[in-house]
Amino acid sequence: MHKLKQKSKFYFPRTPLLIEIERRCASPDCGAKNVIGLTKPEAIEYRGFDCAECGSRNDDQLAQAEIPASWLAAI
């Protein structure tokens, strides 16, 4: 008699690997739109960005609504 093999069940939870935020440069002469992609470790450390257009530093923080719920425990 052959024993039936149980089907292996794999569980791969779906969690975001990357978030994308959009910011405008605060420089009065620039105002360029910057699209910034952040991984979870980068999001934890995020404190601002350098404008892709003019290179000026923009201090910034993520709003809680911009962070996936599954990441909030680590931040």
PDB file of N, CA, C, O and CB in Angstrom:
ATOM      1  N   MET A   1       0.822  -1.173   0.000  1.00  0.00           N
ATOM      2  CA  MET A   1       0.000   0.000   0.000  1.00  0.00           C
ATOM      3  C   MET A   1       0.871   1.243   0.000  1.00  0.00           C
ATOM      4  O   MET A   1       1.839   1.326   0.756  1.00  0.00           O
ATOM      5  CB  MET A   1      -0.938  -0.006   1.190  1.00  0.00           C
ATOM      6  N   HIS A   2       0.539   2.187  -0.826  1.00  0.00           N
ATOM      7  CA  HIS A   2       1.293   3.430  -0.929  1.00  0.00           C
ATOM      8  C   HIS A   2       0.742   4.451   0.065  1.00  0.00           C
ATOM      9  O   HIS A   2      -0.467   4.655   0.173  1.00  0.00           O
ATOM     10  CB  HIS A   2       1.238   3.987  -2.371  1.00  0.00           C
ATOM     11  N   LYS A   3       1.644   5.067   0.767  1.00  0.00           N
ATOM     12  CA  LYS A   3       1.230   6.149   1.653  1.00  0.00           C
ATOM     13  C   LYS A   3       1.169   7.436   0.845  1.00  0.00           C
ATOM     14  O   LYS A   3       2.044   7.723   0.028  1.00  0.00           O
ATOM     15  CB  LYS A   3       2.202   6.294   2.865  1.00  0.00           C
ATOM     16  N   LEU A   4       0.146   8.179   1.087  1.00  0.00           N
ATOM     17  CA  LEU A   4       0.020   9.457   0.407  1.00  0.00           C
ATOM     18  C   LEU A   4       0.936  10.471   1.076  1.00  0.00           C
ATOM     19  O   LEU A   4       0.945  10.617   2.298  1.00  0.00           O
ATOM     20  CB  LEU A   4      -1.446   9.949   0.417  1.00  0.00           C
ATOM     21  N   LYS A   5       1.695  11.157   0.260  1.00  0.00           N
ATOM     22  CA  LYS A   5       2.564  12.211   0.788  1.00  0.00           C
ATOM     23  C   LYS A   5       1.724  13.438   1.093  1.00  0.00           C
ATOM     24  O   LYS A   5       0.859  13.840   0.314  1.00  0.00           O
ATOM     25  CB  LYS A   5       3.702  12.560  -0.214  1.00  0.00           C
ATOM     26  N   GLN A   6       2.004  14.012   2.237  1.00  0.00           N
ATOM     27  CA  GLN A   6       1.329  15.262   2.537  1.00  0.00           C
ATOM     28  C   GLN A   6       1.967  16.357   1.710  1.00  0.00           C
ATOM     29  O   GLN A   6       3.186  16.413   1.546  1.00  0.00           O
ATOM     30  CB  GLN A   6       1.394  15.594   4.051  1.00  0.00           C
ATOM     31  N   LYS A   7       1.132  17.208   1.206  1.00  0.00           N
ATOM     32  CA  LYS A   7       1.656  18.337   0.441  1.00  0.00           C
ATOM     33  C   LYS A   7       2.369  19.293   1.382  1.00  0.00           C
ATOM     34  O   LYS A   7       1.862  19.637   2.450  1.00  0.00           O
ATOM     35  CB  LYS A   7       0.523  19.067  -0.325  1.00  0.00           C
ATOM     36  N   SER A   8       3.526  19.702   0.974  1.00  0.00           N
ATOM     37  CA  SER A   8       4.253  20.699   1.762  1.00  0.00           C
ATOM     38  C   SER A   8       3.572  22.044   1.582  1.00  0.00           C
ATOM     39  O   SER A   8       3.211  22.442   0.475  1.00  0.00           O
ATOM     40  CB  SER A   8       5.757  20.774   1.343  1.00  0.00           C
ATOM     41  N   LYS A   9       3.412  22.715   2.682  1.00  0.00           N
ATOM     42  CA  LYS A   9       2.807  24.040   2.614  1.00  0.00           C
ATOM     43  C   LYS A   9       3.856  25.054   3.015  1.00  0.00           C
ATOM     44  O   LYS A   9       4.418  24.994   4.109  1.00  0.00           O
ATOM     45  CB  LYS A   9       1.547  24.144   3.526  1.00  0.00           C
ATOM     46  N   PHE A  10       4.102  25.958   2.140  1.00  0.00           N
ATOM     47  CA  PHE A  10       5.049  27.028   2.404  1.00  0.00           C
ATOM     48  C   PHE A  10       4.271  28.303   2.649  1.00  0.00           C
ATOM     49  O   PHE A  10       3.245  28.566   2.022  1.00  0.00           O
ATOM     50  CB  PHE A  10       6.050  27.201   1.233  1.00  0.00           C
ATOM     51  N   TYR A  11       4.782  29.072   3.562  1.00  0.00           N
ATOM     52  CA  TYR A  11       4.154  30.345   3.865  1.00  0.00           C
ATOM     53  C   TYR A  11       5.179  31.446   3.659  1.00  0.00           C
ATOM     54  O   TYR A  11       6.201  31.490   4.344  1.00  0.00           O
ATOM     55  CB  TYR A  11       3.589  30.369   5.312  1.00  0.00           C
ATOM     56  N   PHE A  12       4.910  32.314   2.732  1.00  0.00           N
ATOM     57  CA  PHE A  12       5.788  33.445   2.452  1.00  0.00           C
ATOM     58  C   PHE A  12       5.002  34.719   2.723  1.00  0.00           C
ATOM     59  O   PHE A  12       4.239  35.178   1.872  1.00  0.00           O
ATOM     60  CB  PHE A  12       6.325  33.409   0.978  1.00  0.00           C
ATOM     61  N   PRO A  13       5.189  35.287   3.905  1.00  0.00           N
ATOM     62  CA  PRO A  13       4.430  36.509   4.196  1.00  0.00           C
ATOM     63  C   PRO A  13       4.835  37.626   3.249  1.00  0.00           C
ATOM     64  O   PRO A  13       6.012  37.785   2.927  1.00  0.00           O
ATOM     65  CB  PRO A  13       4.643  36.949   5.655  1.00  0.00           C
ATOM     66  N   ARG A  14       3.875  38.377   2.817  1.00  0.00           N
ATOM     67  CA  ARG A  14       4.144  39.480   1.899  1.00  0.00           C
ATOM     68  C   ARG A  14       4.385  40.745   2.711  1.00  0.00           C
ATOM     69  O   ARG A  14       3.477  41.282   3.345  1.00  0.00           O
ATOM     70  CB  ARG A  14       2.969  39.679   0.896  1.00  0.00           C
ATOM     71  N   THR A  15       5.610  41.196   2.676  1.00  0.00           N
ATOM     72  CA  THR A  15       5.944  42.444   3.347  1.00  0.00           C
ATOM     73  C   THR A  15       6.628  43.344   2.338  1.00  0.00           C
ATOM     74  O   THR A  15       7.379  42.869   1.486  1.00  0.00           O
ATOM     75  CB  THR A  15       6.850  42.202   4.595  1.00  0.00           C
ATOM     76  N   PRO A  16       6.377  44.626   2.425  1.00  0.00           N
ATOM     77  CA  PRO A  16       7.020  45.544   1.480  1.00  0.00           C
ATOM     78  C   PRO A  16       8.536  45.516   1.629  1.00  0.00           C
ATOM     79  O   PRO A  16       9.057  45.523   2.745  1.00  0.00           O
ATOM     80  CB  PRO A  16       6.502  46.973   1.685  1.00  0.00           C
ATOM     81  N   LEU A  17       9.235  45.484   0.513  1.00  0.00           N
ATOM     82  CA  LEU A  17      10.686  45.521   0.532  1.00  0.00           C
ATOM     83  C   LEU A  17      11.198  46.943   0.347  1.00  0.00           C
ATOM     84  O   LEU A  17      12.340  47.253   0.686  1.00  0.00           O
ATOM     85  CB  LEU A  17      11.254  44.612  -0.549  1.00  0.00           C
ATOM     86  N   LEU A  18      10.354  47.789  -0.185  1.00  0.00           N
ATOM     87  CA  LEU A  18      10.762  49.144  -0.518  1.00  0.00           C
ATOM     88  C   LEU A  18       9.539  50.058  -0.443  1.00  0.00           C
ATOM     89  O   LEU A  18       8.443  49.685  -0.863  1.00  0.00           O
ATOM     90  CB  LEU A  18      11.419  49.200  -1.932  1.00  0.00           C
ATOM     91  N   ILE A  19       9.744  51.250   0.093  1.00  0.00           N
ATOM     92  CA  ILE A  19       8.694  52.263   0.014  1.00  0.00           C
ATOM     93  C   ILE A  19       9.218  53.404  -0.838  1.00  0.00           C
ATOM     94  O   ILE A  19      10.426  53.608  -0.959  1.00  0.00           O
ATOM     95  CB  ILE A  19       8.264  52.766   1.436  1.00  0.00           C
ATOM     96  N   GLU A  20       8.309  54.129  -1.412  1.00  0.00           N
ATOM     97  CA  GLU A  20       8.686  55.262  -2.251  1.00  0.00           C
ATOM     98  C   GLU A  20       7.979  56.496  -1.710  1.00  0.00           C
ATOM     99  O   GLU A  20       6.762  56.497  -1.527  1.00  0.00           O
ATOM    100  CB  GLU A  20       8.322  55.013  -3.757  1.00  0.00           C
ATOM    101  N   ILE A  21       8.752  57.543  -1.458  1.00  0.00           N
ATOM    102  CA  ILE A  21       8.178  58.794  -0.981  1.00  0.00           C
ATOM    103  C   ILE A  21       8.511  59.901  -1.974  1.00  0.00           C
ATOM    104  O   ILE A  21       9.498  59.821  -2.705  1.00  0.00           O
ATOM    105  CB  ILE A  21       8.704  59.146   0.440  1.00  0.00           C
ATOM    106  N   GLU A  22       7.686  60.915  -1.988  1.00  0.00           N
ATOM    107  CA  GLU A  22       7.887  62.056  -2.879  1.00  0.00           C
ATOM    108  C   GLU A  22       8.041  63.309  -2.030  1.00  0.00           C
ATOM    109  O   GLU A  22       7.224  63.585  -1.152  1.00  0.00           O
ATOM    110  CB  GLU A  22       6.704  62.206  -3.890  1.00  0.00           C
ATOM    111  N   ARG A  23       9.093  64.057  -2.305  1.00  0.00           N
ATOM    112  CA  ARG A  23       9.363  65.283  -1.571  1.00  0.00           C
ATOM    113  C   ARG A  23       9.754  66.383  -2.552  1.00  0.00           C
ATOM    114  O   ARG A  23      10.297  66.110  -3.623  1.00  0.00           O
ATOM    115  CB  ARG A  23      10.477  65.063  -0.516  1.00  0.00           C
ATOM    116  N   ARG A  24       9.473  67.616  -2.178  1.00  0.00           N
ATOM    117  CA  ARG A  24       9.912  68.784  -2.942  1.00  0.00           C
ATOM    118  C   ARG A  24      11.107  69.404  -2.248  1.00  0.00           C
ATOM    119  O   ARG A  24      11.167  69.429  -1.018  1.00  0.00           O
ATOM    120  CB  ARG A  24       8.767  69.822  -3.097  1.00  0.00           C
ATOM    121  N   CYS A  25      12.040  69.894  -3.005  1.00  0.00           N
ATOM    122  CA  CYS A  25      13.198  70.582  -2.457  1.00  0.00           C
ATOM    123  C   CYS A  25      12.723  71.877  -1.791  1.00  0.00           C
ATOM    124  O   CYS A  25      11.901  72.606  -2.347  1.00  0.00           O
ATOM    125  CB  CYS A  25      14.259  70.874  -3.570  1.00  0.00           C
ATOM    126  N   ALA A  26      13.249  72.150  -0.601  1.00  0.00           N
ATOM    127  CA  ALA A  26      12.834  73.335   0.158  1.00  0.00           C
ATOM    128  C   ALA A  26      13.563  74.594  -0.283  1.00  0.00           C
ATOM    129  O   ALA A  26      13.218  75.691   0.156  1.00  0.00           O
ATOM    130  CB  ALA A  26      13.066  73.112   1.636  1.00  0.00           C
ATOM    131  N   SER A  27      14.559  74.457  -1.138  1.00  0.00           N
ATOM    132  CA  SER A  27      15.302  75.618  -1.612  1.00  0.00           C
ATOM    133  C   SER A  27      14.395  76.504  -2.459  1.00  0.00           C
ATOM    134  O   SER A  27      13.766  76.018  -3.399  1.00  0.00           O
ATOM    135  CB  SER A  27      16.543  75.183  -2.420  1.00  0.00           C
ATOM    136  N   PRO A  28      14.315  77.816  -2.138  1.00  0.00           N
ATOM    137  CA  PRO A  28      13.421  78.711  -2.884  1.00  0.00           C
ATOM    138  C   PRO A  28      13.754  78.794  -4.375  1.00  0.00           C
ATOM    139  O   PRO A  28      12.872  79.065  -5.190  1.00  0.00           O
ATOM    140  CB  PRO A  28      13.474  80.096  -2.286  1.00  0.00           C
ATOM    141  N   ASP A  29      14.992  78.569  -4.728  1.00  0.00           N
ATOM    142  CA  ASP A  29      15.398  78.642  -6.134  1.00  0.00           C
ATOM    143  C   ASP A  29      15.165  77.345  -6.892  1.00  0.00           C
ATOM    144  O   ASP A  29      15.334  77.300  -8.110  1.00  0.00           O
ATOM    145  CB  ASP A  29      16.850  79.016  -6.226  1.00  0.00           C
ATOM    146  N   CYS A  30      14.779  76.286  -6.182  1.00  0.00           N
ATOM    147  CA  CYS A  30      14.682  74.978  -6.821  1.00  0.00           C
ATOM    148  C   CYS A  30      13.247  74.443  -6.805  1.00  0.00           C
ATOM    149  O   CYS A  30      12.533  74.566  -7.800  1.00  0.00           O
ATOM    150  CB  CYS A  30      15.614  73.990  -6.129  1.00  0.00           C
ATOM    151  N   GLY A  31      12.827  73.861  -5.702  1.00  0.00           N
ATOM    152  CA  GLY A  31      11.483  73.292  -5.595  1.00  0.00           C
ATOM    153  C   GLY A  31      11.269  72.026  -6.401  1.00  0.00           C
ATOM    154  O   GLY A  31      10.126  71.636  -6.640  1.00  0.00           O
ATOM    155  N   ALA A  32      12.345  71.373  -6.828  1.00  0.00           N
ATOM    156  CA  ALA A  32      12.228  70.179  -7.666  1.00  0.00           C
ATOM    157  C   ALA A  32      11.606  69.018  -6.907  1.00  0.00           C
ATOM    158  O   ALA A  32      11.802  68.864  -5.702  1.00  0.00           O
ATOM    159  CB  ALA A  32      13.593  69.772  -8.200  1.00  0.00           C
ATOM    160  N   LYS A  33      10.850  68.202  -7.640  1.00  0.00           N
ATOM    161  CA  LYS A  33      10.254  67.001  -7.064  1.00  0.00           C
ATOM    162  C   LYS A  33      11.327  65.924  -6.994  1.00  0.00           C
ATOM    163  O   LYS A  33      12.045  65.684  -7.965  1.00  0.00           O
ATOM    164  CB  LYS A  33       9.023  66.516  -7.901  1.00  0.00           C
ATOM    165  N   ASN A  34      11.430  65.278  -5.834  1.00  0.00           N
ATOM    166  CA  ASN A  34      12.380  64.192  -5.625  1.00  0.00           C
ATOM    167  C   ASN A  34      11.592  62.951  -5.232  1.00  0.00           C
ATOM    168  O   ASN A  34      10.803  62.993  -4.289  1.00  0.00           O
ATOM    169  CB  ASN A  34      13.444  64.560  -4.532  1.00  0.00           C
ATOM    170  N   VAL A  35      11.793  61.864  -5.935  1.00  0.00           N
ATOM    171  CA  VAL A  35      11.175  60.593  -5.590  1.00  0.00           C
ATOM    172  C   VAL A  35      12.270  59.740  -4.968  1.00  0.00           C
ATOM    173  O   VAL A  35      13.311  59.490  -5.576  1.00  0.00           O
ATOM    174  CB  VAL A  35      10.521  59.890  -6.849  1.00  0.00           C
ATOM    175  N   ILE A  36      12.008  59.297  -3.736  1.00  0.00           N
ATOM    176  CA  ILE A  36      13.037  58.619  -2.953  1.00  0.00           C
ATOM    177  C   ILE A  36      12.547  57.221  -2.603  1.00  0.00           C
ATOM    178  O   ILE A  36      11.468  57.068  -2.029  1.00  0.00           O
ATOM    179  CB  ILE A  36      13.386  59.423  -1.666  1.00  0.00           C
ATOM    180  N   GLY A  37      13.315  56.216  -2.937  1.00  0.00           N
ATOM    181  CA  GLY A  37      13.014  54.833  -2.576  1.00  0.00           C
ATOM    182  C   GLY A  37      13.809  54.460  -1.344  1.00  0.00           C
ATOM    183  O   GLY A  37      15.013  54.709  -1.276  1.00  0.00           O
ATOM    184  N   LEU A  38      13.140  53.861  -0.365  1.00  0.00           N
ATOM    185  CA  LEU A  38      13.795  53.492   0.888  1.00  0.00           C
ATOM    186  C   LEU A  38      13.491  52.048   1.254  1.00  0.00           C
ATOM    187  O   LEU A  38      12.343  51.609   1.197  1.00  0.00           O
ATOM    188  CB  LEU A  38      13.356  54.424   2.018  1.00  0.00           C
ATOM    189  N   THR A  39      14.534  51.315   1.630  1.00  0.00           N
ATOM    190  CA  THR A  39      14.344  49.992   2.196  1.00  0.00           C
ATOM    191  C   THR A  39      14.019  50.157   3.672  1.00  0.00           C
ATOM    192  O   THR A  39      14.090  51.271   4.191  1.00  0.00           O
ATOM    193  CB  THR A  39      15.605  49.095   1.988  1.00  0.00           C
ATOM    194  N   LYS A  40      13.672  49.094   4.349  1.00  0.00           N
ATOM    195  CA  LYS A  40      13.340  49.188   5.767  1.00  0.00           C
ATOM    196  C   LYS A  40      14.496  49.769   6.585  1.00  0.00           C
ATOM    197  O   LYS A  40      14.261  50.683   7.375  1.00  0.00           O
ATOM    198  CB  LYS A  40      12.963  47.814   6.305  1.00  0.00           C
ATOM    199  N   PRO A  41      15.744  49.278   6.433  1.00  0.00           N
ATOM    200  CA  PRO A  41      16.846  49.880   7.198  1.00  0.00           C
ATOM    201  C   PRO A  41      17.064  51.357   6.857  1.00  0.00           C
ATOM    202  O   PRO A  41      17.387  52.151   7.741  1.00  0.00           O
ATOM    203  CB  PRO A  41      18.132  49.108   6.946  1.00  0.00           C
ATOM    204  N   GLU A  42      16.894  51.727   5.601  1.00  0.00           N
ATOM    205  CA  GLU A  42      17.051  53.130   5.207  1.00  0.00           C
ATOM    206  C   GLU A  42      15.936  53.987   5.794  1.00  0.00           C
ATOM    207  O   GLU A  42      16.176  55.127   6.193  1.00  0.00           O
ATOM    208  CB  GLU A  42      17.067  53.261   3.675  1.00  0.00           C
ATOM    209  N   ALA A  43      14.727  53.455   5.851  1.00  0.00           N
ATOM    210  CA  ALA A  43      13.602  54.198   6.410  1.00  0.00           C
ATOM    211  C   ALA A  43      13.807  54.468   7.895  1.00  0.00           C
ATOM    212  O   ALA A  43      13.441  55.533   8.392  1.00  0.00           O
ATOM    213  CB  ALA A  43      12.297  53.434   6.191  1.00  0.00           C
ATOM    214  N   ILE A  44      14.386  53.513   8.598  1.00  0.00           N
ATOM    215  CA  ILE A  44      14.657  53.680  10.030  1.00  0.00           C
ATOM    216  C   ILE A  44      15.638  54.820  10.252  1.00  0.00           C
ATOM    217  O   ILE A  44      15.492  55.590  11.201  1.00  0.00           O
ATOM    218  CB  ILE A  44      15.210  52.376  10.638  1.00  0.00           C
ATOM    219  N   GLU A  45      16.633  54.932   9.386  1.00  0.00           N
ATOM    220  CA  GLU A  45      17.680  55.944   9.529  1.00  0.00           C
ATOM    221  C   GLU A  45      17.367  57.257   8.810  1.00  0.00           C
ATOM    222  O   GLU A  45      18.120  58.222   8.941  1.00  0.00           O
ATOM    223  CB  GLU A  45      18.978  55.396   9.012  1.00  0.00           C
ATOM    224  N   TYR A  46      16.274  57.308   8.059  1.00  0.00           N
ATOM    225  CA  TYR A  46      15.965  58.468   7.215  1.00  0.00           C
ATOM    226  C   TYR A  46      15.805  59.750   8.025  1.00  0.00           C
ATOM    227  O   TYR A  46      14.996  59.822   8.951  1.00  0.00           O
ATOM    228  CB  TYR A  46      14.698  58.209   6.422  1.00  0.00           C
ATOM    229  N   ARG A  47      16.583  60.747   7.662  1.00  0.00           N
ATOM    230  CA  ARG A  47      16.504  62.063   8.307  1.00  0.00           C
ATOM    231  C   ARG A  47      16.544  63.197   7.292  1.00  0.00           C
ATOM    232  O   ARG A  47      16.670  64.362   7.670  1.00  0.00           O
ATOM    233  CB  ARG A  47      17.641  62.230   9.305  1.00  0.00           C
ATOM    234  N   GLY A  48      16.437  62.868   6.012  1.00  0.00           N
ATOM    235  CA  GLY A  48      16.435  63.889   4.985  1.00  0.00           C
ATOM    236  C   GLY A  48      17.033  63.373   3.688  1.00  0.00           C
ATOM    237  O   GLY A  48      17.399  62.203   3.574  1.00  0.00           O
ATOM    238  N   PHE A  49      17.124  64.265   2.718  1.00  0.00           N
ATOM    239  CA  PHE A  49      17.624  63.885   1.398  1.00  0.00           C
ATOM    240  C   PHE A  49      18.391  65.042   0.773  1.00  0.00           C
ATOM    241  O   PHE A  49      18.215  66.202   1.147  1.00  0.00           O
ATOM    242  CB  PHE A  49      16.466  63.452   0.480  1.00  0.00           C
ATOM    243  N   ASP A  50      19.236  64.702  -0.177  1.00  0.00           N
ATOM    244  CA  ASP A  50      19.934  65.690  -0.997  1.00  0.00           C
ATOM    245  C   ASP A  50      19.146  65.804  -2.297  1.00  0.00           C
ATOM    246  O   ASP A  50      18.871  64.799  -2.953  1.00  0.00           O
ATOM    247  CB  ASP A  50      21.449  65.284  -1.258  1.00  0.00           C
ATOM    248  N   CYS A  51      18.789  67.019  -2.665  1.00  0.00           N
ATOM    249  CA  CYS A  51      18.009  67.247  -3.872  1.00  0.00           C
ATOM    250  C   CYS A  51      18.760  66.733  -5.098  1.00  0.00           C
ATOM    251  O   CYS A  51      19.946  67.012  -5.278  1.00  0.00           O
ATOM    252  CB  CYS A  51      17.684  68.740  -4.029  1.00  0.00           C
ATOM    253  N   ALA A  52      18.054  65.983  -5.930  1.00  0.00           N
ATOM    254  CA  ALA A  52      18.657  65.451  -7.152  1.00  0.00           C
ATOM    255  C   ALA A  52      18.943  66.551  -8.166  1.00  0.00           C
ATOM    256  O   ALA A  52      19.812  66.391  -9.024  1.00  0.00           O
ATOM    257  CB  ALA A  52      17.747  64.401  -7.773  1.00  0.00           C
ATOM    258  N   GLU A  53      18.226  67.662  -8.077  1.00  0.00           N
ATOM    259  CA  GLU A  53      18.383  68.757  -9.042  1.00  0.00           C
ATOM    260  C   GLU A  53      19.502  69.719  -8.635  1.00  0.00           C
ATOM    261  O   GLU A  53      20.421  69.967  -9.416  1.00  0.00           O
ATOM    262  CB  GLU A  53      17.066  69.525  -9.184  1.00  0.00           C
ATOM    263  N   CYS A  54      19.427  70.261  -7.414  1.00  0.00           N
ATOM    264  CA  CYS A  54      20.389  71.301  -7.011  1.00  0.00           C
ATOM    265  C   CYS A  54      21.419  70.822  -5.991  1.00  0.00           C
ATOM    266  O   CYS A  54      22.409  71.509  -5.740  1.00  0.00           O
ATOM    267  CB  CYS A  54      19.647  72.481  -6.440  1.00  0.00           C
ATOM    268  N   GLY A  55      21.190  69.644  -5.400  1.00  0.00           N
ATOM    269  CA  GLY A  55      22.145  69.084  -4.457  1.00  0.00           C
ATOM    270  C   GLY A  55      22.022  69.599  -3.030  1.00  0.00           C
ATOM    271  O   GLY A  55      22.791  69.179  -2.166  1.00  0.00           O
ATOM    272  N   SER A  56      21.077  70.497  -2.756  1.00  0.00           N
ATOM    273  CA  SER A  56      20.960  71.036  -1.401  1.00  0.00           C
ATOM    274  C   SER A  56      20.373  69.989  -0.458  1.00  0.00           C
ATOM    275  O   SER A  56      19.560  69.154  -0.855  1.00  0.00           O
ATOM    276  CB  SER A  56      20.089  72.308  -1.396  1.00  0.00           C
ATOM    277  N   ARG A  57      20.801  70.057   0.785  1.00  0.00           N
ATOM    278  CA  ARG A  57      20.347  69.128   1.815  1.00  0.00           C
ATOM    279  C   ARG A  57      18.988  69.578   2.350  1.00  0.00           C
ATOM    280  O   ARG A  57      18.791  70.757   2.644  1.00  0.00           O
ATOM    281  CB  ARG A  57      21.383  69.031   2.966  1.00  0.00           C
ATOM    282  N   ASN A  58      18.066  68.646   2.473  1.00  0.00           N
ATOM    283  CA  ASN A  58      16.730  68.900   2.990  1.00  0.00           C
ATOM    284  C   ASN A  58      16.498  67.986   4.195  1.00  0.00           C
ATOM    285  O   ASN A  58      16.379  66.771   4.039  1.00  0.00           O
ATOM    286  CB  ASN A  58      15.643  68.671   1.887  1.00  0.00           C
ATOM    287  N   ASP A  59      16.436  68.562   5.380  1.00  0.00           N
ATOM    288  CA  ASP A  59      16.137  67.772   6.571  1.00  0.00           C
ATOM    289  C   ASP A  59      14.677  67.356   6.509  1.00  0.00           C
ATOM    290  O   ASP A  59      13.813  68.143   6.123  1.00  0.00           O
ATOM    291  CB  ASP A  59      16.440  68.571   7.881  1.00  0.00           C
ATOM    292  N   ASP A  60      14.410  66.119   6.890  1.00  0.00           N
ATOM    293  CA  ASP A  60      13.064  65.582   6.744  1.00  0.00           C
ATOM    294  C   ASP A  60      12.910  64.364   7.639  1.00  0.00           C
ATOM    295  O   ASP A  60      13.900  63.780   8.080  1.00  0.00           O
ATOM    296  CB  ASP A  60      12.766  65.221   5.269  1.00  0.00           C
ATOM    297  N   GLN A  61      11.687  63.989   7.902  1.00  0.00           N
ATOM    298  CA  GLN A  61      11.366  62.753   8.600  1.00  0.00           C
ATOM    299  C   GLN A  61      10.151  62.131   7.937  1.00  0.00           C
ATOM    300  O   GLN A  61       9.358  62.813   7.289  1.00  0.00           O
ATOM    301  CB  GLN A  61      11.110  63.006  10.112  1.00  0.00           C
ATOM    302  N   LEU A  62      10.019  60.829   8.111  1.00  0.00           N
ATOM    303  CA  LEU A  62       8.857  60.141   7.577  1.00  0.00           C
ATOM    304  C   LEU A  62       7.671  60.329   8.515  1.00  0.00           C
ATOM    305  O   LEU A  62       7.824  60.306   9.736  1.00  0.00           O
ATOM    306  CB  LEU A  62       9.155  58.645   7.368  1.00  0.00           C
ATOM    307  N   ALA A  63       6.508  60.511   7.944  1.00  0.00           N
ATOM    308  CA  ALA A  63       5.277  60.527   8.725  1.00  0.00           C
ATOM    309  C   ALA A  63       4.886  59.077   9.003  1.00  0.00           C
ATOM    310  O   ALA A  63       5.182  58.188   8.205  1.00  0.00           O
ATOM    311  CB  ALA A  63       4.128  61.297   7.974  1.00  0.00           C
ATOM    312  N   GLN A  64       4.231  58.842  10.117  1.00  0.00           N
ATOM    313  CA  GLN A  64       3.840  57.483  10.477  1.00  0.00           C
ATOM    314  C   GLN A  64       2.970  56.845   9.397  1.00  0.00           C
ATOM    315  O   GLN A  64       3.036  55.633   9.188  1.00  0.00           O
ATOM    316  CB  GLN A  64       3.100  57.486  11.808  1.00  0.00           C
ATOM    317  N   ALA A  65       2.167  57.633   8.719  1.00  0.00           N
ATOM    318  CA  ALA A  65       1.292  57.113   7.660  1.00  0.00           C
ATOM    319  C   ALA A  65       2.078  56.629   6.436  1.00  0.00           C
ATOM    320  O   ALA A  65       1.551  55.859   5.633  1.00  0.00           O
ATOM    321  CB  ALA A  65       0.298  58.188   7.236  1.00  0.00           C
ATOM    322  N   GLU A  66       3.319  57.069   6.288  1.00  0.00           N
ATOM    323  CA  GLU A  66       4.136  56.663   5.144  1.00  0.00           C
ATOM    324  C   GLU A  66       4.865  55.340   5.365  1.00  0.00           C
ATOM    325  O   GLU A  66       5.434  54.771   4.434  1.00  0.00           O
ATOM    326  CB  GLU A  66       5.141  57.738   4.833  1.00  0.00           C
ATOM    327  N   ILE A  67       4.842  54.860   6.597  1.00  0.00           N
ATOM    328  CA  ILE A  67       5.577  53.659   6.961  1.00  0.00           C
ATOM    329  C   ILE A  67       4.625  52.468   6.989  1.00  0.00           C
ATOM    330  O   ILE A  67       3.571  52.542   7.621  1.00  0.00           O
ATOM    331  CB  ILE A  67       6.277  53.834   8.330  1.00  0.00           C
ATOM    332  N   PRO A  68       4.977  51.360   6.309  1.00  0.00           N
ATOM    333  CA  PRO A  68       4.115  50.185   6.362  1.00  0.00           C
ATOM    334  C   PRO A  68       3.933  49.721   7.819  1.00  0.00           C
ATOM    335  O   PRO A  68       4.871  49.771   8.615  1.00  0.00           O
ATOM    336  CB  PRO A  68       4.707  49.043   5.497  1.00  0.00           C
ATOM    337  N   ALA A  69       2.744  49.281   8.147  1.00  0.00           N
ATOM    338  CA  ALA A  69       2.427  48.848   9.519  1.00  0.00           C
ATOM    339  C   ALA A  69       3.388  47.770  10.003  1.00  0.00           C
ATOM    340  O   ALA A  69       3.745  47.737  11.181  1.00  0.00           O
ATOM    341  CB  ALA A  69       0.987  48.327   9.596  1.00  0.00           C
ATOM    342  N   SER A  70       3.809  46.887   9.097  1.00  0.00           N
ATOM    343  CA  SER A  70       4.707  45.797   9.498  1.00  0.00           C
ATOM    344  C   SER A  70       6.095  46.292   9.872  1.00  0.00           C
ATOM    345  O   SER A  70       6.857  45.564  10.508  1.00  0.00           O
ATOM    346  CB  SER A  70       4.819  44.780   8.383  1.00  0.00           C
ATOM    347  N   TRP A  71       6.440  47.527   9.485  1.00  0.00           N
ATOM    348  CA  TRP A  71       7.749  48.088   9.805  1.00  0.00           C
ATOM    349  C   TRP A  71       7.735  48.891  11.103  1.00  0.00           C
ATOM    350  O   TRP A  71       8.793  49.118  11.690  1.00  0.00           O
ATOM    351  CB  TRP A  71       8.225  48.966   8.668  1.00  0.00           C
ATOM    352  N   LEU A  72       6.580  49.319  11.558  1.00  0.00           N
ATOM    353  CA  LEU A  72       6.483  50.244  12.673  1.00  0.00           C
ATOM    354  C   LEU A  72       7.133  49.734  13.954  1.00  0.00           C
ATOM    355  O   LEU A  72       7.652  50.535  14.731  1.00  0.00           O
ATOM    356  CB  LEU A  72       5.056  50.550  12.935  1.00  0.00           C
ATOM    357  N   ALA A  73       7.120  48.453  14.190  1.00  0.00           N
ATOM    358  CA  ALA A  73       7.712  47.893  15.407  1.00  0.00           C
ATOM    359  C   ALA A  73       9.215  48.132  15.462  1.00  0.00           C
ATOM    360  O   ALA A  73       9.781  48.252  16.549  1.00  0.00           O
ATOM    361  CB  ALA A  73       7.423  46.399  15.496  1.00  0.00           C
ATOM    362  N   ALA A  74       9.873  48.203  14.296  1.00  0.00           N
ATOM    363  CA  ALA A  74      11.327  48.367  14.247  1.00  0.00           C
ATOM    364  C   ALA A  74      11.767  49.816  14.281  1.00  0.00           C
ATOM    365  O   ALA A  74      12.947  50.097  14.490  1.00  0.00           O
ATOM    366  CB  ALA A  74      11.870  47.718  13.016  1.00  0.00           C
ATOM    367  N   ILE A  75      10.849  50.734  14.081  1.00  0.00           N
ATOM    368  CA  ILE A  75      11.230  52.152  14.004  1.00  0.00           C
ATOM    369  C   ILE A  75      10.989  52.827  15.336  1.00  0.00           C
ATOM    370  O   ILE A  75      11.246  54.022  15.478  1.00  0.00           O
ATOM    371  CB  ILE A  75      10.445  52.877  12.890  1.00  0.00           C
TER     372      ILE A  75
END
